[in-house]
Amino acid sequence: MGALENLIRLLSPETQVPDPFDAEEIARRSKDLQWTQERIIDMIATGVAKGIAKAFGK
């Protein structure tokens, strides 16, 4: 299991990570995984922006 799958399970336990050998399941869930990845990126970007703002006292 990869780090991204572990992160998805940690941050969004209701999002199921597909079996890496089930092509049909992966095709059905690829949109959900892409959405989850985008949300993770958004959360990281928000945290970084808040950290930078805090560092510069804004």
mmJSON file of the N, C-alpha and C atoms, coordinates in Angstrom:
{"data_MODEL":{"atom_site":{
"group_PDB":["ATOM","ATOM","ATOM","ATOM","ATOM","ATOM","ATOM","ATOM","ATOM","ATOM","ATOM","ATOM","ATOM","ATOM","ATOM","ATOM","ATOM","ATOM","ATOM","ATOM","ATOM","ATOM","ATOM","ATOM","ATOM","ATOM","ATOM","ATOM","ATOM","ATOM","ATOM","ATOM","ATOM","ATOM","ATOM","ATOM","ATOM","ATOM","ATOM","ATOM","ATOM","ATOM","ATOM","ATOM","ATOM","ATOM","ATOM","ATOM","ATOM","ATOM","ATOM","ATOM","ATOM","ATOM","ATOM","ATOM","ATOM","ATOM","ATOM","ATOM","ATOM","ATOM","ATOM","ATOM","ATOM","ATOM","ATOM","ATOM","ATOM","ATOM","ATOM","ATOM","ATOM","ATOM","ATOM","ATOM","ATOM","ATOM","ATOM","ATOM","ATOM","ATOM","ATOM","ATOM","ATOM","ATOM","ATOM","ATOM","ATOM","ATOM","ATOM","ATOM","ATOM","ATOM","ATOM","ATOM","ATOM","ATOM","ATOM","ATOM","ATOM","ATOM","ATOM","ATOM","ATOM","ATOM","ATOM","ATOM","ATOM","ATOM","ATOM","ATOM","ATOM","ATOM","ATOM","ATOM","ATOM","ATOM","ATOM","ATOM","ATOM","ATOM","ATOM","ATOM","ATOM","ATOM","ATOM","ATOM","ATOM","ATOM","ATOM","ATOM","ATOM","ATOM","ATOM","ATOM","ATOM","ATOM","ATOM","ATOM","ATOM","ATOM","ATOM","ATOM","ATOM","ATOM","ATOM","ATOM","ATOM","ATOM","ATOM","ATOM","ATOM","ATOM","ATOM","ATOM","ATOM","ATOM","ATOM","ATOM","ATOM","ATOM","ATOM","ATOM","ATOM","ATOM","ATOM","ATOM","ATOM","ATOM","ATOM","ATOM","ATOM","ATOM"],
"id":[1,2,3,4,5,6,7,8,9,10,11,12,13,14,15,16,17,18,19,20,21,22,23,24,25,26,27,28,29,30,31,32,33,34,35,36,37,38,39,40,41,42,43,44,45,46,47,48,49,50,51,52,53,54,55,56,57,58,59,60,61,62,63,64,65,66,67,68,69,70,71,72,73,74,75,76,77,78,79,80,81,82,83,84,85,86,87,88,89,90,91,92,93,94,95,96,97,98,99,100,101,102,103,104,105,106,107,108,109,110,111,112,113,114,115,116,117,118,119,120,121,122,123,124,125,126,127,128,129,130,131,132,133,134,135,136,137,138,139,140,141,142,143,144,145,146,147,148,149,150,151,152,153,154,155,156,157,158,159,160,161,162,163,164,165,166,167,168,169,170,171,172,173,174],
"type_symbol":["N","C","C","N","C","C","N","C","C","N","C","C","N","C","C","N","C","C","N","C","C","N","C","C","N","C","C","N","C","C","N","C","C","N","C","C","N","C","C","N","C","C","N","C","C","N","C","C","N","C","C","N","C","C","N","C","C","N","C","C","N","C","C","N","C","C","N","C","C","N","C","C","N","C","C","N","C","C","N","C","C","N","C","C","N","C","C","N","C","C","N","C","C","N","C","C","N","C","C","N","C","C","N","C","C","N","C","C","N","C","C","N","C","C","N","C","C","N","C","C","N","C","C","N","C","C","N","C","C","N","C","C","N","C","C","N","C","C","N","C","C","N","C","C","N","C","C","N","C","C","N","C","C","N","C","C","N","C","C","N","C","C","N","C","C","N","C","C","N","C","C","N","C","C"],
"label_atom_id":["N","CA","C","N","CA","C","N","CA","C","N","CA","C","N","CA","C","N","CA","C","N","CA","C","N","CA","C","N","CA","C","N","CA","C","N","CA","C","N","CA","C","N","CA","C","N","CA","C","N","CA","C","N","CA","C","N","CA","C","N","CA","C","N","CA","C","N","CA","C","N","CA","C","N","CA","C","N","CA","C","N","CA","C","N","CA","C","N","CA","C","N","CA","C","N","CA","C","N","CA","C","N","CA","C","N","CA","C","N","CA","C","N","CA","C","N","CA","C","N","CA","C","N","CA","C","N","CA","C","N","CA","C","N","CA","C","N","CA","C","N","CA","C","N","CA","C","N","CA","C","N","CA","C","N","CA","C","N","CA","C","N","CA","C","N","CA","C","N","CA","C","N","CA","C","N","CA","C","N","CA","C","N","CA","C","N","CA","C","N","CA","C","N","CA","C","N","CA","C","N","CA","C"],
"label_alt_id":[null,null,null,null,null,null,null,null,null,null,null,null,null,null,null,null,null,null,null,null,null,null,null,null,null,null,null,null,null,null,null,null,null,null,null,null,null,null,null,null,null,null,null,null,null,null,null,null,null,null,null,null,null,null,null,null,null,null,null,null,null,null,null,null,null,null,null,null,null,null,null,null,null,null,null,null,null,null,null,null,null,null,null,null,null,null,null,null,null,null,null,null,null,null,null,null,null,null,null,null,null,null,null,null,null,null,null,null,null,null,null,null,null,null,null,null,null,null,null,null,null,null,null,null,null,null,null,null,null,null,null,null,null,null,null,null,null,null,null,null,null,null,null,null,null,null,null,null,null,null,null,null,null,null,null,null,null,null,null,null,null,null,null,null,null,null,null,null,null,null,null,null,null,null],
"label_comp_id":["MET","MET","MET","GLY","GLY","GLY","ALA","ALA","ALA","LEU","LEU","LEU","GLU","GLU","GLU","ASN","ASN","ASN","LEU","LEU","LEU","ILE","ILE","ILE","ARG","ARG","ARG","LEU","LEU","LEU","LEU","LEU","LEU","SER","SER","SER","PRO","PRO","PRO","GLU","GLU","GLU","THR","THR","THR","GLN","GLN","GLN","VAL","VAL","VAL","PRO","PRO","PRO","ASP","ASP","ASP","PRO","PRO","PRO","PHE","PHE","PHE","ASP","ASP","ASP","ALA","ALA","ALA","GLU","GLU","GLU","GLU","GLU","GLU","ILE","ILE","ILE","ALA","ALA","ALA","ARG","ARG","ARG","ARG","ARG","ARG","SER","SER","SER","LYS","LYS","LYS","ASP","ASP","ASP","LEU","LEU","LEU","GLN","GLN","GLN","TRP","TRP","TRP","THR","THR","THR","GLN","GLN","GLN","GLU","GLU","GLU","ARG","ARG","ARG","ILE","ILE","ILE","ILE","ILE","ILE","ASP","ASP","ASP","MET","MET","MET","ILE","ILE","ILE","ALA","ALA","ALA","THR","THR","THR","GLY","GLY","GLY","VAL","VAL","VAL","ALA","ALA","ALA","LYS","LYS","LYS","GLY","GLY","GLY","ILE","ILE","ILE","ALA","ALA","ALA","LYS","LYS","LYS","ALA","ALA","ALA","PHE","PHE","PHE","GLY","GLY","GLY","LYS","LYS","LYS"],
"label_asym_id":["A","A","A","A","A","A","A","A","A","A","A","A","A","A","A","A","A","A","A","A","A","A","A","A","A","A","A","A","A","A","A","A","A","A","A","A","A","A","A","A","A","A","A","A","A","A","A","A","A","A","A","A","A","A","A","A","A","A","A","A","A","A","A","A","A","A","A","A","A","A","A","A","A","A","A","A","A","A","A","A","A","A","A","A","A","A","A","A","A","A","A","A","A","A","A","A","A","A","A","A","A","A","A","A","A","A","A","A","A","A","A","A","A","A","A","A","A","A","A","A","A","A","A","A","A","A","A","A","A","A","A","A","A","A","A","A","A","A","A","A","A","A","A","A","A","A","A","A","A","A","A","A","A","A","A","A","A","A","A","A","A","A","A","A","A","A","A","A","A","A","A","A","A","A"],
"label_entity_id":["1","1","1","1","1","1","1","1","1","1","1","1","1","1","1","1","1","1","1","1","1","1","1","1","1","1","1","1","1","1","1","1","1","1","1","1","1","1","1","1","1","1","1","1","1","1","1","1","1","1","1","1","1","1","1","1","1","1","1","1","1","1","1","1","1","1","1","1","1","1","1","1","1","1","1","1","1","1","1","1","1","1","1","1","1","1","1","1","1","1","1","1","1","1","1","1","1","1","1","1","1","1","1","1","1","1","1","1","1","1","1","1","1","1","1","1","1","1","1","1","1","1","1","1","1","1","1","1","1","1","1","1","1","1","1","1","1","1","1","1","1","1","1","1","1","1","1","1","1","1","1","1","1","1","1","1","1","1","1","1","1","1","1","1","1","1","1","1","1","1","1","1","1","1"],
"label_seq_id":[1,1,1,2,2,2,3,3,3,4,4,4,5,5,5,6,6,6,7,7,7,8,8,8,9,9,9,10,10,10,11,11,11,12,12,12,13,13,13,14,14,14,15,15,15,16,16,16,17,17,17,18,18,18,19,19,19,20,20,20,21,21,21,22,22,22,23,23,23,24,24,24,25,25,25,26,26,26,27,27,27,28,28,28,29,29,29,30,30,30,31,31,31,32,32,32,33,33,33,34,34,34,35,35,35,36,36,36,37,37,37,38,38,38,39,39,39,40,40,40,41,41,41,42,42,42,43,43,43,44,44,44,45,45,45,46,46,46,47,47,47,48,48,48,49,49,49,50,50,50,51,51,51,52,52,52,53,53,53,54,54,54,55,55,55,56,56,56,57,57,57,58,58,58],
"pdbx_PDB_ins_code":[null,null,null,null,null,null,null,null,null,null,null,null,null,null,null,null,null,null,null,null,null,null,null,null,null,null,null,null,null,null,null,null,null,null,null,null,null,null,null,null,null,null,null,null,null,null,null,null,null,null,null,null,null,null,null,null,null,null,null,null,null,null,null,null,null,null,null,null,null,null,null,null,null,null,null,null,null,null,null,null,null,null,null,null,null,null,null,null,null,null,null,null,null,null,null,null,null,null,null,null,null,null,null,null,null,null,null,null,null,null,null,null,null,null,null,null,null,null,null,null,null,null,null,null,null,null,null,null,null,null,null,null,null,null,null,null,null,null,null,null,null,null,null,null,null,null,null,null,null,null,null,null,null,null,null,null,null,null,null,null,null,null,null,null,null,null,null,null,null,null,null,null,null,null],
"Cartn_x":[0.849,0.0,0.892,0.543,1.349,1.018,1.882,1.712,0.44,0.112,-1.096,-2.345,-2.391,-3.544,-3.666,-2.543,-2.568,-3.047,-2.599,-3.021,-4.514,-5.014,-6.449,-7.238,-6.795,-7.497,-7.461,-6.349,-6.218,-7.116,-7.083,-7.81,-9.277,-9.599,-10.964,-11.324,-11.563,-11.79,-13.009,-13.976,-15.156,-14.859,-13.733,-13.338,-12.579,-13.153,-12.511,-11.432,-10.298,-9.208,-9.384,-9.422,-9.687,-8.54,-8.887,-7.893,-7.029,-5.711,-4.858,-4.917,-5.515,-5.592,-6.981,-7.936,-9.307,-9.519,-9.325,-9.387,-10.764,-11.838,-13.182,-13.429,-13.012,-13.188,-12.38,-11.174,-10.334,-10.995,-11.536,-12.207,-13.395,-14.168,-15.334,-14.921,-13.825,-13.446,-12.389,-11.899,-10.82,-11.246,-12.509,-13.005,-13.005,-13.45,-13.462,-12.05,-11.111,-9.73,-9.126,-9.437,-8.929,-9.489,-10.778,-11.39,-10.707,-10.463,-9.825,-8.412,-7.677,-6.325,-6.358,-7.316,-7.436,-7.762,-8.618,-8.944,-7.716,-6.914,-5.697,-4.751,-4.602,-3.745,-4.279,-5.604,-6.213,-5.931,-6.053,-5.801,-4.348,-3.429,-2.007,-1.725,-2.27,-2.052,-2.61,-3.782,-4.376,-3.502,-3.007,-2.127,-0.846,-0.263,0.966,0.687,-0.413,-0.76,-0.979,-1.666,-1.885,-0.562,0.326,1.634,2.46,2.436,3.178,2.587,1.257,0.605,0.94,0.942,1.265,2.72,3.611,5.036,5.293,4.501,4.683,3.713,3.003,2.139,0.912,0.343,-0.863,-2.051],
"Cartn_y":[-1.176,0.0,1.237,2.175,3.375,4.432,5.418,6.502,7.3,7.515,8.279,7.564,6.248,5.484,5.568,5.493,5.622,7.003,8.037,9.396,9.571,9.007,9.084,8.404,7.224,6.508,7.289,7.967,8.737,9.972,10.717,11.983,11.825,10.764,10.576,9.097,8.569,7.133,6.62,7.483,7.023,6.8,7.317,7.098,5.786,4.835,3.536,3.592,2.994,2.898,1.575,1.608,0.381,-0.622,-1.877,-2.945,-2.652,-2.621,-2.252,-3.237,-4.418,-5.412,-5.507,-4.683,-4.713,-3.52,-3.742,-2.656,-1.998,-2.783,-2.2,-1.307,-1.762,-0.968,0.325,0.229,1.42,2.413,1.925,2.807,3.511,2.782,3.393,4.438,4.187,5.07,6.105,6.084,7.003,8.453,8.748,10.106,10.48,9.548,9.807,10.012,9.191,9.327,10.638,11.029,12.3,13.442,13.39,14.421,14.459,13.278,13.21,13.771,13.44,13.971,15.49,16.02,17.469,18.107,17.469,18.014,17.982,16.913,16.828,17.961,18.197,19.292,20.623,20.817,22.047,22.224,21.128,21.214,21.574,20.967,21.269,22.717,23.174,24.551,25.546,25.254,26.13,26.189,25.037,25.001,25.77,25.631,26.361,27.857,28.257,29.679,30.26,29.519,29.993,30.099,29.124,29.158,30.347,30.636,31.79,33.076,33.181,34.384,34.58,33.49,33.575,33.99,33.464,33.792,35.266,35.856,37.263,38.164,37.595,38.377,38.95,38.241,38.748,37.931],
"Cartn_z":[0.0,0.0,0.0,-0.843,-0.982,0.05,0.116,1.079,0.806,-0.467,-0.792,-0.308,-0.499,-0.032,1.486,2.19,3.649,4.068,3.364,3.684,3.438,2.343,2.054,3.169,3.581,4.657,5.96,6.23,7.464,7.443,6.34,6.266,5.896,5.192,4.72,4.775,5.977,6.113,5.348,5.041,4.31,2.825,2.335,0.945,0.854,0.13,0.001,-1.07,-0.779,-1.742,-2.484,-3.814,-4.566,-4.491,-4.687,-4.792,-6.021,-5.883,-7.018,-8.184,-7.982,-9.045,-9.673,-9.227,-9.74,-10.679,-11.979,-12.959,-13.006,-12.912,-12.954,-11.746,-10.582,-9.362,-9.446,-9.955,-10.101,-11.052,-12.157,-13.116,-12.476,-11.658,-11.0,-9.973,-9.287,-8.187,-8.55,-9.765,-10.121,-9.947,-10.256,-10.066,-8.587,-7.719,-6.285,-5.757,-6.227,-5.766,-6.237,-7.468,-7.973,-7.131,-6.814,-5.982,-4.621,-4.029,-2.72,-2.783,-3.82,-3.971,-4.08,-4.826,-4.956,-3.615,-2.806,-1.486,-0.574,-0.656,0.156,-0.223,-1.522,-1.984,-1.48,-1.529,-1.017,0.469,1.252,2.694,2.972,2.231,2.416,2.051,0.921,0.483,1.49,2.04,3.049,4.291,4.729,5.9,5.675,4.493,4.172,4.147,3.52,3.45,4.841,5.718,7.088,7.834,7.632,8.285,7.841,6.54,6.019,6.564,6.567,7.093,8.563,9.328,10.75,10.945,10.119,10.229,9.962,9.086,8.763,9.524,10.488,11.361,10.691,9.744,9.074,9.439],
"occupancy":[1.0,1.0,1.0,1.0,1.0,1.0,1.0,1.0,1.0,1.0,1.0,1.0,1.0,1.0,1.0,1.0,1.0,1.0,1.0,1.0,1.0,1.0,1.0,1.0,1.0,1.0,1.0,1.0,1.0,1.0,1.0,1.0,1.0,1.0,1.0,1.0,1.0,1.0,1.0,1.0,1.0,1.0,1.0,1.0,1.0,1.0,1.0,1.0,1.0,1.0,1.0,1.0,1.0,1.0,1.0,1.0,1.0,1.0,1.0,1.0,1.0,1.0,1.0,1.0,1.0,1.0,1.0,1.0,1.0,1.0,1.0,1.0,1.0,1.0,1.0,1.0,1.0,1.0,1.0,1.0,1.0,1.0,1.0,1.0,1.0,1.0,1.0,1.0,1.0,1.0,1.0,1.0,1.0,1.0,1.0,1.0,1.0,1.0,1.0,1.0,1.0,1.0,1.0,1.0,1.0,1.0,1.0,1.0,1.0,1.0,1.0,1.0,1.0,1.0,1.0,1.0,1.0,1.0,1.0,1.0,1.0,1.0,1.0,1.0,1.0,1.0,1.0,1.0,1.0,1.0,1.0,1.0,1.0,1.0,1.0,1.0,1.0,1.0,1.0,1.0,1.0,1.0,1.0,1.0,1.0,1.0,1.0,1.0,1.0,1.0,1.0,1.0,1.0,1.0,1.0,1.0,1.0,1.0,1.0,1.0,1.0,1.0,1.0,1.0,1.0,1.0,1.0,1.0,1.0,1.0,1.0,1.0,1.0,1.0],
"B_iso_or_equiv":[0.0,0.0,0.0,0.0,0.0,0.0,0.0,0.0,0.0,0.0,0.0,0.0,0.0,0.0,0.0,0.0,0.0,0.0,0.0,0.0,0.0,0.0,0.0,0.0,0.0,0.0,0.0,0.0,0.0,0.0,0.0,0.0,0.0,0.0,0.0,0.0,0.0,0.0,0.0,0.0,0.0,0.0,0.0,0.0,0.0,0.0,0.0,0.0,0.0,0.0,0.0,0.0,0.0,0.0,0.0,0.0,0.0,0.0,0.0,0.0,0.0,0.0,0.0,0.0,0.0,0.0,0.0,0.0,0.0,0.0,0.0,0.0,0.0,0.0,0.0,0.0,0.0,0.0,0.0,0.0,0.0,0.0,0.0,0.0,0.0,0.0,0.0,0.0,0.0,0.0,0.0,0.0,0.0,0.0,0.0,0.0,0.0,0.0,0.0,0.0,0.0,0.0,0.0,0.0,0.0,0.0,0.0,0.0,0.0,0.0,0.0,0.0,0.0,0.0,0.0,0.0,0.0,0.0,0.0,0.0,0.0,0.0,0.0,0.0,0.0,0.0,0.0,0.0,0.0,0.0,0.0,0.0,0.0,0.0,0.0,0.0,0.0,0.0,0.0,0.0,0.0,0.0,0.0,0.0,0.0,0.0,0.0,0.0,0.0,0.0,0.0,0.0,0.0,0.0,0.0,0.0,0.0,0.0,0.0,0.0,0.0,0.0,0.0,0.0,0.0,0.0,0.0,0.0,0.0,0.0,0.0,0.0,0.0,0.0],
"pdbx_formal_charge":[null,null,null,null,null,null,null,null,null,null,null,null,null,null,null,null,null,null,null,null,null,null,null,null,null,null,null,null,null,null,null,null,null,null,null,null,null,null,null,null,null,null,null,null,null,null,null,null,null,null,null,null,null,null,null,null,null,null,null,null,null,null,null,null,null,null,null,null,null,null,null,null,null,null,null,null,null,null,null,null,null,null,null,null,null,null,null,null,null,null,null,null,null,null,null,null,null,null,null,null,null,null,null,null,null,null,null,null,null,null,null,null,null,null,null,null,null,null,null,null,null,null,null,null,null,null,null,null,null,null,null,null,null,null,null,null,null,null,null,null,null,null,null,null,null,null,null,null,null,null,null,null,null,null,null,null,null,null,null,null,null,null,null,null,null,null,null,null,null,null,null,null,null,null],
"auth_seq_id":[1,1,1,2,2,2,3,3,3,4,4,4,5,5,5,6,6,6,7,7,7,8,8,8,9,9,9,10,10,10,11,11,11,12,12,12,13,13,13,14,14,14,15,15,15,16,16,16,17,17,17,18,18,18,19,19,19,20,20,20,21,21,21,22,22,22,23,23,23,24,24,24,25,25,25,26,26,26,27,27,27,28,28,28,29,29,29,30,30,30,31,31,31,32,32,32,33,33,33,34,34,34,35,35,35,36,36,36,37,37,37,38,38,38,39,39,39,40,40,40,41,41,41,42,42,42,43,43,43,44,44,44,45,45,45,46,46,46,47,47,47,48,48,48,49,49,49,50,50,50,51,51,51,52,52,52,53,53,53,54,54,54,55,55,55,56,56,56,57,57,57,58,58,58],
"auth_comp_id":["MET","MET","MET","GLY","GLY","GLY","ALA","ALA","ALA","LEU","LEU","LEU","GLU","GLU","GLU","ASN","ASN","ASN","LEU","LEU","LEU","ILE","ILE","ILE","ARG","ARG","ARG","LEU","LEU","LEU","LEU","LEU","LEU","SER","SER","SER","PRO","PRO","PRO","GLU","GLU","GLU","THR","THR","THR","GLN","GLN","GLN","VAL","VAL","VAL","PRO","PRO","PRO","ASP","ASP","ASP","PRO","PRO","PRO","PHE","PHE","PHE","ASP","ASP","ASP","ALA","ALA","ALA","GLU","GLU","GLU","GLU","GLU","GLU","ILE","ILE","ILE","ALA","ALA","ALA","ARG","ARG","ARG","ARG","ARG","ARG","SER","SER","SER","LYS","LYS","LYS","ASP","ASP","ASP","LEU","LEU","LEU","GLN","GLN","GLN","TRP","TRP","TRP","THR","THR","THR","GLN","GLN","GLN","GLU","GLU","GLU","ARG","ARG","ARG","ILE","ILE","ILE","ILE","ILE","ILE","ASP","ASP","ASP","MET","MET","MET","ILE","ILE","ILE","ALA","ALA","ALA","THR","THR","THR","GLY","GLY","GLY","VAL","VAL","VAL","ALA","ALA","ALA","LYS","LYS","LYS","GLY","GLY","GLY","ILE","ILE","ILE","ALA","ALA","ALA","LYS","LYS","LYS","ALA","ALA","ALA","PHE","PHE","PHE","GLY","GLY","GLY","LYS","LYS","LYS"],
"auth_asym_id":["A","A","A","A","A","A","A","A","A","A","A","A","A","A","A","A","A","A","A","A","A","A","A","A","A","A","A","A","A","A","A","A","A","A","A","A","A","A","A","A","A","A","A","A","A","A","A","A","A","A","A","A","A","A","A","A","A","A","A","A","A","A","A","A","A","A","A","A","A","A","A","A","A","A","A","A","A","A","A","A","A","A","A","A","A","A","A","A","A","A","A","A","A","A","A","A","A","A","A","A","A","A","A","A","A","A","A","A","A","A","A","A","A","A","A","A","A","A","A","A","A","A","A","A","A","A","A","A","A","A","A","A","A","A","A","A","A","A","A","A","A","A","A","A","A","A","A","A","A","A","A","A","A","A","A","A","A","A","A","A","A","A","A","A","A","A","A","A","A","A","A","A","A","A"],
"auth_atom_id":["N","CA","C","N","CA","C","N","CA","C","N","CA","C","N","CA","C","N","CA","C","N","CA","C","N","CA","C","N","CA","C","N","CA","C","N","CA","C","N","CA","C","N","CA","C","N","CA","C","N","CA","C","N","CA","C","N","CA","C","N","CA","C","N","CA","C","N","CA","C","N","CA","C","N","CA","C","N","CA","C","N","CA","C","N","CA","C","N","CA","C","N","CA","C","N","CA","C","N","CA","C","N","CA","C","N","CA","C","N","CA","C","N","CA","C","N","CA","C","N","CA","C","N","CA","C","N","CA","C","N","CA","C","N","CA","C","N","CA","C","N","CA","C","N","CA","C","N","CA","C","N","CA","C","N","CA","C","N","CA","C","N","CA","C","N","CA","C","N","CA","C","N","CA","C","N","CA","C","N","CA","C","N","CA","C","N","CA","C","N","CA","C","N","CA","C","N","CA","C","N","CA","C"],
"pdbx_PDB_model_num":[1,1,1,1,1,1,1,1,1,1,1,1,1,1,1,1,1,1,1,1,1,1,1,1,1,1,1,1,1,1,1,1,1,1,1,1,1,1,1,1,1,1,1,1,1,1,1,1,1,1,1,1,1,1,1,1,1,1,1,1,1,1,1,1,1,1,1,1,1,1,1,1,1,1,1,1,1,1,1,1,1,1,1,1,1,1,1,1,1,1,1,1,1,1,1,1,1,1,1,1,1,1,1,1,1,1,1,1,1,1,1,1,1,1,1,1,1,1,1,1,1,1,1,1,1,1,1,1,1,1,1,1,1,1,1,1,1,1,1,1,1,1,1,1,1,1,1,1,1,1,1,1,1,1,1,1,1,1,1,1,1,1,1,1,1,1,1,1,1,1,1,1,1,1]
}}}
